[in-house]
Amino acid sequence: MTIWAASALVTLGLLALCYWGAGIILYPPKMSRMEVFPEQFGVRYEKVSFKTRDGLTLKGWFMAAPDGGGRTILMCHGWGDNKGDLLKITYFLNHASGFNLFYFDNRSHGESERDMTTMGYLELIDFEAAMNYLREHKPQCLKKLGVFGLSMGAAVACMAMPDYPQIKAAVLESPFTDYTRVVRQWSWNHYHLPYFPFVMLTLFMLRLRVGQPKVDGYSPIAFVPRISPRPLLVIGGAKDRLMLEKDVTALYAAAGDPKQLWIIPGAEHAKCHEAAGLEYETRVAGFFKKHL
């Protein structure tokens, strides 16, 4: 084999690897199964479905407040998770704290229709569809509306808020700060792949496969300054190996006032409620009660 043939094989192998890497972002290999439902917690709810502007049907749950109150929280789950995963750590906001809760599955997650997922670009379309559903079917909920986001859901909520002044306050748990940075960190955590050339070429392949040259430009740190003067509670885990404490702190620093930061000792990614327990429930519920 000539050196040119060997080089060509190495190049093709590298491109194939990065094409596969882009596919992990678009089609998460470890999707949570729908195993958690409101009936398991004795919570009354309404099944809902609605269309996105690109034609997908998304599925959700609307849980009315037990006391009939008007304060509502739009709930946004993480990458590879679903509304049930988020329900099991947040149903206290309905059951014990008296909020209406509106959960929905992003495209390709849970019970919603299949499509690629992009951790921002397409998920903002899903967020728009959820807001349109509230506007058309639950308009009273827009008067005192907040948003809770976890991981990818926190990033999407952060990026969406500047376009939705109806949202009065947000809790963002474990948001990523920068798109390239979170892909880089995930790749290193799972495969010990360096940014150059692997992550750089993976993001190039991602842009080609989605057909959107700015798909990896959807970074919350560019959007968060535009949320002020609406209040934010930013939560991170001190042992989070994906959304590192320094990154969560950087997003907080970029936000305008009023804002709060809570880094929970011992908490890993998406495990803040598990680590902080009752204090988590008290702080999150108290924040929304104060600002909605």
Secondary structure, 3 states (H helix, E strand, C coil): CCHHHHHHHHHHHHHHHHHHHHHHHHCCCCCCCCCCCHHHHCCCCEEEEEECCCCCEEEEEEECCCCCCCCEEEEECCCCCCHHHHHHHHCHHHHCCCCEEEEECCCCCCCCCCCCCCCCHHHHHHHHHHHHHHHHHCHHHHHHEEEEEECHHHHHHHHHHHHCCCEEEEEEECCCCCHHHHHHHHHHHHHCCCHHHHHHHHHHHHHHHHCCCCHHHCCHHHCHHHCCCCCEEEEEECCCCCCCHHHHHHHHHHCCCCEEEEEECCCCCCCHHHHHCHHHHHHHHHHHHHHC
